[in-house]
Amino acid sequence: MDKGLISKGNCRTMKESFIVKLSRQHHLFIPLMTLAIVVIMGVFGFMVLEGISMVDAIFWLAVHSAISHAEPGPETELYATIIVLLIWICTFWVVETVVRDVFGKDITGVLATMKNERKIDDLNDHFIICGAGEVGSTIMRDFNEKNIEFVVIEKDQSIADDLVRQGFTTVQGDAKLATTLERARLEKARGILVVTDQDDENLHITIISRKRNREALIISRTGHPEYKEVLIHAGADQVIIPEVVSGHHIAKTAAKEVFLT
Protein backbone atom coordinates (compact mmCIF):
# COMPACT_ATOMS: atom_id res chain seq x y z
CA MET A 1 0.00 0.00 0.00
CA ASP A 2 2.84 2.39 0.92
CA LYS A 3 4.58 1.71 -2.40
CA GLY A 4 1.33 2.38 -4.21
CA LEU A 5 0.89 5.66 -2.40
CA ILE A 6 4.49 6.64 -3.13
CA SER A 7 4.04 5.75 -6.80
CA LYS A 8 0.87 7.81 -7.01
CA GLY A 9 2.65 10.70 -5.29
CA ASN A 10 5.55 10.50 -7.72
CA CYS A 11 3.17 10.39 -10.68
CA ARG A 12 1.30 13.41 -9.37
CA THR A 13 4.58 15.31 -8.87
CA MET A 14 5.78 14.37 -12.37
CA LYS A 15 2.44 15.43 -13.83
CA GLU A 16 2.54 18.80 -12.02
CA SER A 17 6.15 19.33 -13.16
CA PHE A 18 5.18 18.55 -16.76
CA ILE A 19 2.26 21.00 -16.58
CA VAL A 20 4.57 23.72 -15.24
CA LYS A 21 7.11 23.10 -18.02
CA LEU A 22 4.37 23.03 -20.64
CA SER A 23 2.95 26.28 -19.28
CA ARG A 24 6.36 27.95 -19.46
CA GLN A 25 6.91 26.69 -22.99
CA HIS A 26 3.47 27.98 -23.95
CA HIS A 27 4.28 31.41 -22.52
CA LEU A 28 7.50 31.51 -24.54
CA PHE A 29 5.90 30.01 -27.67
CA ILE A 30 3.64 33.00 -28.35
CA PRO A 31 6.35 35.72 -28.35
CA LEU A 32 8.73 33.46 -30.32
CA MET A 33 6.09 32.74 -32.94
CA THR A 34 5.23 36.44 -33.14
CA LEU A 35 8.91 37.28 -33.67
CA ALA A 36 9.20 34.61 -36.37
CA ILE A 37 6.11 35.95 -38.17
CA VAL A 38 7.50 39.50 -38.11
CA VAL A 39 10.83 38.29 -39.54
CA ILE A 40 9.08 36.35 -42.30
CA MET A 41 6.92 39.38 -43.08
CA GLY A 42 10.06 41.50 -43.29
CA VAL A 43 11.88 39.15 -45.65
CA PHE A 44 8.98 38.63 -48.04
CA GLY A 45 8.01 42.29 -47.83
CA PHE A 46 11.46 43.35 -49.04
CA MET A 47 11.33 40.74 -51.80
CA VAL A 48 7.97 42.06 -53.04
CA LEU A 49 8.69 45.77 -52.66
CA GLU A 50 12.20 45.77 -54.18
CA GLY A 51 12.26 42.56 -56.20
CA ILE A 52 15.39 41.27 -54.44
CA SER A 53 16.38 37.71 -53.61
CA MET A 54 15.61 36.05 -50.29
CA VAL A 55 19.30 36.15 -49.30
CA ASP A 56 19.46 39.91 -49.93
CA ALA A 57 16.19 40.42 -48.04
CA ILE A 58 17.55 38.52 -45.04
CA PHE A 59 20.74 40.62 -45.22
CA TRP A 60 18.67 43.82 -45.28
CA LEU A 61 16.79 42.61 -42.22
CA ALA A 62 19.99 41.69 -40.36
CA VAL A 63 21.94 44.81 -41.35
CA HIS A 64 19.53 47.73 -41.37
CA SER A 65 22.17 50.14 -42.72
CA ALA A 66 22.38 48.08 -45.92
CA ILE A 67 18.89 49.30 -46.86
CA SER A 68 19.93 52.96 -47.08
CA HIS A 69 22.96 52.07 -49.23
CA ALA A 70 20.63 50.34 -51.69
CA GLU A 71 18.61 53.58 -52.04
CA PRO A 72 15.15 51.96 -51.90
CA GLY A 73 11.86 53.78 -52.40
CA PRO A 74 10.15 55.66 -49.55
CA GLU A 75 7.61 52.86 -49.11
CA THR A 76 10.41 50.35 -48.49
CA GLU A 77 12.17 52.65 -46.00
CA LEU A 78 8.94 53.11 -44.06
CA TYR A 79 8.25 49.37 -44.17
CA ALA A 80 11.79 48.63 -42.96
CA THR A 81 11.43 51.05 -40.04
CA ILE A 82 8.15 49.42 -38.97
CA ILE A 83 9.58 45.90 -39.27
CA VAL A 84 12.73 46.75 -37.28
CA LEU A 85 10.61 48.36 -34.56
CA LEU A 86 8.38 45.29 -34.37
CA ILE A 87 11.43 43.02 -34.18
CA TRP A 88 12.80 45.01 -31.23
CA ILE A 89 9.43 44.86 -29.48
CA CYS A 90 9.12 41.11 -30.02
CA THR A 91 12.73 40.53 -28.89
CA PHE A 92 12.07 42.46 -25.68
CA TRP A 93 8.91 40.37 -25.23
CA VAL A 94 10.90 37.14 -25.57
CA VAL A 95 13.60 38.30 -23.14
CA GLU A 96 11.02 39.48 -20.60
CA THR A 97 9.20 36.14 -20.81
CA VAL A 98 12.42 34.20 -20.24
CA VAL A 99 13.36 36.42 -17.30
CA ARG A 100 9.91 36.02 -15.75
CA ASP A 101 10.06 32.23 -16.08
CA VAL A 102 13.58 32.03 -14.62
CA PHE A 103 13.31 34.60 -11.81
CA GLY A 104 9.55 34.73 -11.29
CA LYS A 105 9.61 38.49 -11.91
CA ASP A 106 9.48 40.81 -14.87
CA ILE A 107 12.57 42.74 -16.00
CA THR A 108 11.56 45.77 -13.94
CA GLY A 109 11.25 43.57 -10.86
CA VAL A 110 14.64 41.94 -11.46
CA LEU A 111 16.34 45.32 -11.91
CA ALA A 112 14.63 46.63 -8.76
CA THR A 113 15.86 43.56 -6.82
CA MET A 114 19.43 44.08 -8.04
CA LYS A 115 19.31 47.75 -7.02
CA ASN A 116 17.88 46.75 -3.63
CA GLU A 117 20.76 44.34 -3.01
CA ARG A 118 23.31 47.08 -3.78
CA LYS A 119 21.55 49.42 -1.35
CA ILE A 120 21.66 46.75 1.37
CA ASP A 121 25.40 46.29 0.82
CA ASP A 122 25.94 50.05 1.28
CA LEU A 123 23.96 50.35 4.52
CA ASN A 124 25.78 52.09 7.37
CA ASP A 125 24.62 54.07 10.43
CA HIS A 126 21.03 53.30 9.47
CA PHE A 127 17.77 52.28 11.13
CA ILE A 128 16.27 48.82 10.87
CA ILE A 129 12.47 48.69 10.86
CA CYS A 130 11.19 45.24 11.79
CA GLY A 131 7.72 44.84 10.32
CA ALA A 132 5.98 46.73 7.52
CA GLY A 133 2.54 46.85 9.10
CA GLU A 134 0.63 50.03 9.87
CA VAL A 135 3.18 51.31 12.40
CA GLY A 136 6.17 50.28 10.31
CA SER A 137 4.71 51.80 7.13
CA THR A 138 4.11 55.11 8.93
CA ILE A 139 7.73 55.18 10.10
CA MET A 140 8.93 54.34 6.60
CA ARG A 141 7.01 57.22 5.05
CA ASP A 142 8.27 59.70 7.67
CA PHE A 143 11.88 58.53 7.33
CA ASN A 144 11.62 58.66 3.56
CA GLU A 145 10.38 62.26 3.65
CA LYS A 146 13.23 63.24 5.99
CA ASN A 147 15.88 61.33 3.98
CA ILE A 148 16.78 59.13 6.95
CA GLU A 149 18.52 55.95 5.83
CA PHE A 150 16.70 52.76 6.79
CA VAL A 151 15.99 49.19 5.80
CA VAL A 152 12.76 47.35 6.49
CA ILE A 153 12.52 43.66 7.31
CA GLU A 154 9.30 42.05 6.11
CA LYS A 155 8.38 38.38 6.38
CA ASP A 156 5.67 38.31 3.70
CA GLN A 157 7.22 37.76 0.26
CA SER A 158 4.58 39.60 -1.74
CA ILE A 159 4.68 42.64 0.57
CA ALA A 160 8.48 42.66 0.47
CA ASP A 161 8.48 42.49 -3.35
CA ASP A 162 6.04 45.39 -3.50
CA LEU A 163 8.23 47.47 -1.17
CA VAL A 164 11.25 46.78 -3.36
CA ARG A 165 9.33 47.90 -6.44
CA GLN A 166 8.42 51.11 -4.59
CA GLY A 167 12.12 51.74 -3.98
CA PHE A 168 12.29 50.95 -0.25
CA THR A 169 15.42 49.13 0.88
CA THR A 170 13.98 45.80 1.99
CA VAL A 171 15.15 42.49 3.44
CA GLN A 172 12.64 39.68 3.02
CA GLY A 173 12.77 37.28 5.92
CA ASP A 174 11.93 36.54 9.54
CA ALA A 175 13.35 39.25 11.82
CA LYS A 176 13.49 36.72 14.69
CA LEU A 177 16.36 35.01 12.88
CA ALA A 178 19.87 36.32 13.44
CA THR A 179 20.75 35.67 9.80
CA THR A 180 17.95 37.99 8.65
CA LEU A 181 19.09 40.76 11.00
CA GLU A 182 22.66 40.28 9.78
CA ARG A 183 21.48 40.74 6.19
CA ALA A 184 20.02 44.07 7.32
CA ARG A 185 23.50 45.02 8.59
CA LEU A 186 22.54 44.92 12.27
CA GLU A 187 26.12 45.44 13.42
CA LYS A 188 26.29 48.77 11.52
CA ALA A 189 22.82 50.03 12.49
CA ARG A 190 22.32 53.11 14.66
CA GLY A 191 18.85 52.01 15.68
CA ILE A 192 16.42 49.09 15.55
CA LEU A 193 12.69 49.78 15.57
CA VAL A 194 10.86 46.59 16.52
CA VAL A 195 7.26 47.23 15.48
CA THR A 196 5.63 43.96 14.45
CA ASP A 197 2.12 43.38 15.77
CA GLN A 198 3.20 40.31 17.79
CA ASP A 199 4.57 40.90 21.31
CA ASP A 200 6.43 37.59 21.47
CA GLU A 201 8.17 38.32 18.17
CA ASN A 202 9.12 41.81 19.33
CA LEU A 203 10.61 40.37 22.51
CA HIS A 204 12.63 37.81 20.58
CA ILE A 205 13.91 40.41 18.09
CA THR A 206 14.81 42.81 20.91
CA ILE A 207 16.89 40.17 22.71
CA ILE A 208 18.83 39.21 19.56
CA SER A 209 19.33 42.83 18.49
CA ARG A 210 20.72 43.90 21.86
CA LYS A 211 22.98 40.88 22.06
CA ARG A 212 24.52 41.62 18.63
CA ASN A 213 24.59 45.42 18.83
CA ARG A 214 25.25 46.86 22.27
CA GLU A 215 25.32 50.51 21.16
CA ALA A 216 22.27 50.84 18.91
CA LEU A 217 19.06 52.52 20.02
CA ILE A 218 16.30 49.93 20.32
CA ILE A 219 12.68 51.02 20.37
CA SER A 220 10.16 48.20 20.73
CA ARG A 221 6.42 48.11 20.33
CA THR A 222 3.94 46.27 22.49
CA GLY A 223 0.19 46.12 22.66
CA HIS A 224 0.09 45.42 26.40
CA PRO A 225 1.38 47.75 29.16
CA GLU A 226 2.48 44.78 31.28
CA TYR A 227 4.99 43.85 28.54
CA LYS A 228 6.84 47.17 28.86
CA GLU A 229 9.16 46.14 31.69
CA VAL A 230 9.87 42.80 30.02
CA LEU A 231 11.03 44.53 26.85
CA ILE A 232 13.12 47.04 28.81
CA HIS A 233 14.79 44.17 30.64
CA ALA A 234 15.38 42.41 27.28
CA GLY A 235 17.37 45.39 26.02
CA ALA A 236 14.93 47.95 24.64
CA ASP A 237 15.81 51.58 25.33
CA GLN A 238 12.24 52.68 24.87
CA VAL A 239 8.92 50.86 24.61
CA ILE A 240 6.01 52.31 22.68
CA ILE A 241 2.39 51.29 23.16
CA PRO A 242 0.64 52.66 20.02
CA GLU A 243 -2.82 52.52 21.56
CA VAL A 244 -1.67 54.58 24.55
CA VAL A 245 0.19 57.07 22.36
CA SER A 246 -2.88 57.42 20.13
CA GLY A 247 -5.07 57.92 23.20
CA HIS A 248 -2.81 60.70 24.51
CA HIS A 249 -2.80 62.37 21.09
CA ILE A 250 -6.59 62.27 20.88
CA ALA A 251 -6.87 63.67 24.42
CA LYS A 252 -4.47 66.55 23.62
CA THR A 253 -6.36 67.35 20.42
CA ALA A 254 -9.68 67.36 22.24
CA ALA A 255 -8.25 69.49 25.07
CA LYS A 256 -7.05 72.11 22.59
CA GLU A 257 -10.54 72.34 21.16
CA VAL A 258 -11.94 72.87 24.68
CA PHE A 259 -9.55 75.73 25.40
CA LEU A 260 -10.23 77.35 22.01
CA THR A 261 -13.99 77.45 22.58
Secondary structure, 3 states (H helix, E strand, C coil): CHHHHHHHHHHHHHHHHHHHHHHHHHHHHHHHHHHHHHHHHHHHHHHHHHCCCHHHHHHHHHCCHHHHHCCCCHHHHHHHHHHHHHHHHHHHHHHHHHHHHHHCCCHHHHHHHHHHHHHHHCCCCCEEEECCCHHHHHHHHHHHHCCCCEEEEECCHHHHHHHHHHCCCEEECCCCCHHHHHHCCHHHCCEEEECCCCHHHHHHHHHHHHHHCCCCEEEEECCCHHHHHHHHHHCCCEEECHHHHHHHHHHHHHHHHHHHC
